[in-house]
Amino acid sequence: MTTESDRPIRTERRGAAMWLWLNRPHALNSLTLPMVRGLHHGLDLAADPDVRVVVIAGRGRAFCAGADLTQLPGRVNGDAEDDFLQQVGAAFDRLESFAKPVIAAVHGLAVAGGLELVLCCDLVVASKSASFGDLHANYGLLPAGGGSIRLPRRVGPARAKHLMFTGATLPAEDLAGTDLITTLVPNGQLTSEVDNLVAAIAGKSPIGIAAMKALVDDGLQLTREAGLRMERQRAAAHTRTHDFGEGLSAFTERRTPKFTGQ
């Protein structure tokens, strides 16, 4: 019988956050199909209205060392590889578009598919022990979890190409000035910093936060003019929500608002 501690993804409810722990520490949390299915299960649980934030973290010495290449048969044009890539891509896309904020809590290695997983998260809190790299070129592989699309948008095209072409791994401090890392913290303070960030988000209107996330993500795909039109339209629609009225009432009455997500 499989226990929670044996599952490739462990779920932990911590206050308003659903933590999804990558749980293959003996293999540096390298990705397998059961882990991908576990991510979907974790996001299903995170749909609970009382969950305001999702946190992705890794057990053991690393965040995630990418796909577990030992689980692939290595056939050129093999159906198994294609199925694996399709399922990983679908899980990563779902994570990126999830309506609630997703935080990556990174320590140790976050490379190849592990880096691609980080890139699907809205905010990245990294300890000084963390290091990041693409690594696909080292093994004659191509990124297939969105790295070639998402990485340039976070660190710029030139730095992304450098990471991809060289297969280098860089310490978190070297990337702290880019949009890859939101907050860099001393070793040993990762969990407490994430808890503080969750608390800062959890008290806000969930429907408002979801709308803000969609505005930013959708706006990146639009022209400036189209993005501004979209913002005005969605802001106007938001005025019809309960949380909008609650926020104004709380401001007038000098009290803390009680948002319901409606």
PyMOL commands that set and color helices and strands:
alter all, ss='L'
color gray80, all
select helices_A, chain A and resi 4-6+25-27+33-46+69-71+79-97+113-119+136-139+147-155+157-166+172-175+190-202+206-219+224-238+242-253
alter helices_A, ss='H'
color red, helices_A
select strands_A, chain A and resi 9-14+17-22+53-58+102-106+109-111+123-127+131-133+169-171+183-185
alter strands_A, ss='S'
color yellow, strands_A
deselect
rebuild
show_as cartoon
